Amino acid sequence: MWNMIVEVSIMSGGLVPLLAFILLGVIAVVIERFHFFQRVLKTGHDIEHDIKQVNGRNLDKLNQVAKHYEQSIQARILKTAVESANDDADTLDRRIEETILWDIPKLDKNIWLLDSAVTLGPLLGLFGTIIGMIQSFSVLGTSGTGNPTAVTGGIGHALIATGGGLMIAIISVSFLNYFNKRIRLAGHQNELIKVMLINRLVSDAKSAPSVSEARQTKTAPASAAQGA
C-alpha cells in the first residue's frame, strides 16, 4: 500500500500529496462552517422569538435579551439598538446597518477556500495526470511495446490524480452552495432583527410624548391663567 502511494505520488509529479492536503483543508472548513452556521441560525431564531415577546419600548427587556446572547454575533445588533434608542429612525437604521456590515466577514470566513478548491482541484489533478502520462510515454519510447504493462499501469496511476481533483471539486462545490444559502439566511435574520428593533424603539417613541412636550402641556394652563 505504501509503495503504491509513493509510486502514484512520483507519477503525478508530487501533486497527489498536494491534492490530499487540499482535501484535508476542505474537510476542516466544512466541519467548522457547518457547526458555525448551525449555532448562528439557531441563535438568530431564538432572538427573533425573544424580541417578539417585547411589548413596546422596553429597553430593560431588550438589554436582558442582549446579555443573554452576548456570545453571539447578533448580540452587537441588540446592543447598538439599545444604545441608539433615543435617535431618530434614520440614524438608528444606519447605526444598526453599520453593525451588520461589520459582522458580514464572520459569516463568509474561509468560504474562499472552498471556492478556490473547486477550480484548483481539477486543474492540479489534470496537471498531475499529464506529468504521469509523459513519464509513461517515455517508458514506451525507451522499451518499445515489449512491456505494455509498464505503460498502461503508469497511465492508470496518473489518472488517480484527475479522479482526486474531481472528487475535491464535487465536495467543495456542494458545500459551497450549501454555505452560500446559510449566509443568505443569516443575513435575512439580521435584517429581520433590525426591522423588529426599529419598529419597537421608534414607533413607540413617536407615540409617547417627549419631555419638552410634556413641560409645554403643563405650563400652558398656567400661562393662560396669568393672561386672564
NORVENZI-V412528 format. One record per helix or strand of 3 or more residues. SS is the DSSP state (H for helix, E for strand). FROM is the first residue (numbers start at 1). LEN is the number of residues. If there is no record, write none. Layout:
# NORVENZI-V412528
SS FROM LEN
SS FROM LEN
This chain:
# NORVENZI-V412528
H 2 10
H 15 38
H 59 10
H 75 9
H 89 19
H 111 33
H 148 60
H 211 17
